[in-house]
Amino acid sequence: MKEDILEQLADDYLNFCGFFTIHNVKFQPDKNSPDYLQKDDAVPSDIDVVGFHPTRQGADRTWVVSCKSWGAGFDPKKRIELIEKNKRIAGRPAWKSFRELVKKKWADALIAEIHRLTGSEKFTYITAVTKLRGDESAWREYTPFQINLRGNPIKIVTLQEMLSELYKKTNTAVASSQVGRLLQVIKASGWRP
């Protein structure tokens, strides 16, 4: 089940781009690993949407999407600063919202799960956000994330980008999702973004 509207939108966006999708893919570090810590690693994490495109190759074939539908938007530089300083946000350590980027054992667990699902360790990691505040290259090029994800590309995709692309591709055939149907009705009304 897709938990929020941004996840639904990301799913529709991937489907419109030709991806097959699955949702809430669970992963966690191996309990037999020497760096496994019960207090940090006992509860699985999940990736909101995983998309697999049958005709694409390499890292572009699989997209791993983590949705952050934060009303205030997403500031990559500020978020990295909070992670580096081990700050807390809403009562929990900032790194826990991105454990698969920040902690190697969580990145390894994610990569293993993607391999189990797709047969490949190559993918593009997408942070889907409501609004980007600042320069996305700080997030995309942050060396610790790149190392933990073994060089797999990292991108940010905004709500506006997804909506614009979906709006352009929407036609009159009845859409298979509520988001797609809403966009069809909006388009039929004559409204333009």
C-alpha positions in Angstrom: 0.0 0.0 0.0 1.3 3.4 -0.9 1.3 5.5 2.3 1.0 9.1 1.2 0.2 11.2 -1.9 3.9 11.7 -2.8 4.4 7.9 -2.9 1.3 7.6 -5.1 2.6 10.3 -7.3 6.1 8.7 -7.5 4.4 5.4 -8.4 2.4 7.0 -11.2 5.4 8.9 -12.4 7.4 5.7 -12.7 4.5 3.8 -14.3 4.1 6.6 -16.9 7.8 6.3 -17.6 7.5 2.6 -18.3 8.6 1.1 -14.9 6.9 -1.8 -13.2 6.7 -0.9 -9.5 6.6 -2.4 -6.0 6.1 -0.5 -2.7 7.4 -0.5 0.8 10.3 -2.8 0.1 11.7 -3.8 3.5 15.4 -4.3 4.2 17.8 -4.4 7.2 21.3 -5.3 8.1 22.3 -9.0 8.5 21.8 -10.0 12.1 24.9 -12.2 11.9 27.1 -9.2 10.8 29.8 -8.2 13.3 28.6 -4.5 13.2 24.9 -5.4 13.8 23.5 -3.4 16.8 20.2 -4.5 18.2 19.2 -1.0 19.3 19.8 0.5 15.8 19.2 -2.4 13.4 16.4 -4.5 14.8 13.6 -2.7 13.0 13.6 -3.0 9.2 13.6 0.1 7.1 11.8 0.3 3.8 12.1 2.0 0.4 8.8 3.6 -0.7 8.9 2.6 -4.4 11.2 0.5 -6.5 10.8 0.7 -10.2 12.1 -1.7 -12.8 12.2 -0.8 -16.4 12.4 -3.8 -18.8 14.2 -2.0 -21.7 16.7 0.2 -19.9 20.2 -0.9 -19.0 22.6 -0.3 -16.1 21.7 1.9 -13.1 18.8 3.5 -15.1 17.0 0.2 -15.2 16.1 0.2 -11.5 15.0 3.3 -9.6 14.9 3.1 -5.8 12.7 6.0 -4.6 12.6 7.4 -1.0 9.8 9.9 -0.7 10.1 12.9 1.7 6.8 14.7 1.7 7.9 17.4 4.1 5.8 20.6 3.9 8.8 22.8 4.5 10.6 21.3 1.5 14.1 19.7 1.3 17.4 21.5 1.7 20.2 19.0 0.9 23.0 21.1 2.4 21.1 21.6 5.6 20.1 18.0 5.9 23.7 16.8 5.4 24.8 19.3 8.1 22.3 17.9 10.5 23.4 14.3 9.7 27.1 15.2 10.1 26.5 16.9 13.5 24.3 14.0 14.6 21.4 16.3 15.3 17.9 15.2 16.2 14.8 16.1 14.1 11.3 15.4 15.5 12.9 13.4 18.4 15.0 11.1 16.3 18.6 11.2 14.9 18.6 13.0 11.5 20.6 10.1 9.9 17.6 7.6 10.5 15.6 9.3 7.7 18.4 8.3 5.3 20.0 5.3 7.0 20.6 3.6 3.6 22.7 6.5 2.5 24.4 7.3 5.8 25.3 3.9 7.3 27.3 1.3 5.2 25.6 -1.7 6.8 22.2 -0.3 5.8 23.4 0.6 2.3 24.7 -3.0 2.0 21.3 -4.3 3.1 19.5 -2.2 0.5 21.9 -3.2 -2.3 21.4 -6.9 -1.3 17.6 -6.5 -1.4 17.7 -4.7 -4.8 19.9 -7.5 -6.1 17.4 -10.1 -4.7 14.5 -8.3 -6.5 16.2 -7.4 -9.8 19.3 -9.6 -10.2 21.5 -6.5 -10.3 23.2 -4.3 -7.8 23.0 -1.3 -10.2 20.3 1.3 -9.6 19.5 5.0 -9.4 18.7 6.2 -5.9 16.0 8.9 -6.1 15.0 11.2 -3.2 11.5 12.4 -4.2 10.7 15.7 -2.4 7.8 18.1 -2.3 10.0 21.1 -2.9 13.8 21.5 -3.3 15.4 24.3 -1.3 18.9 24.9 -2.4 21.3 23.1 -4.7 20.6 19.4 -5.3 24.3 18.7 -6.3 25.2 18.8 -2.6 23.1 15.7 -2.1 24.0 14.0 -5.4 27.7 14.5 -5.0 28.1 13.9 -1.2 31.1 11.5 -1.1 29.9 9.3 1.9 26.6 8.6 0.2 28.4 7.8 -3.1 30.8 5.4 -1.2 28.0 3.7 0.7 25.9 3.2 -2.5 29.0 1.9 -4.3 28.8 4.5 -7.0 25.2 4.1 -7.9 23.8 7.5 -9.0 21.8 9.7 -6.6 19.2 12.1 -7.8 16.5 14.4 -6.4 13.1 14.6 -8.2 10.6 17.2 -7.1 6.9 17.1 -6.9 6.7 19.8 -9.6 8.9 17.7 -12.0 6.7 14.7 -11.5 3.4 16.6 -11.9 4.7 18.4 -15.0 5.8 15.1 -16.7 2.5 13.4 -15.7 0.4 16.3 -16.9 2.2 16.2 -20.3 1.6 12.5 -20.7 -2.0 12.4 -19.5 -4.5 11.5 -22.2 -8.2 10.7 -22.3 -8.0 7.0 -21.6 -9.1 6.4 -18.0 -6.1 6.4 -15.8 -5.4 3.4 -13.5 -4.8 5.4 -10.4 -6.5 8.1 -8.4 -3.6 10.6 -9.0 -3.7 9.9 -12.8 -7.5 10.3 -12.8 -7.3 13.6 -10.9 -4.8 14.9 -13.5 -7.1 13.8 -16.3 -10.0 15.8 -14.7 -7.7 18.8 -14.2 -6.5 18.7 -17.8 -10.1 18.3 -19.0 -11.0 21.4 -17.1 -8.7 23.4 -19.3 -6.4 24.4 -16.4 -2.7 24.8 -17.3 0.3 24.6 -15.0 
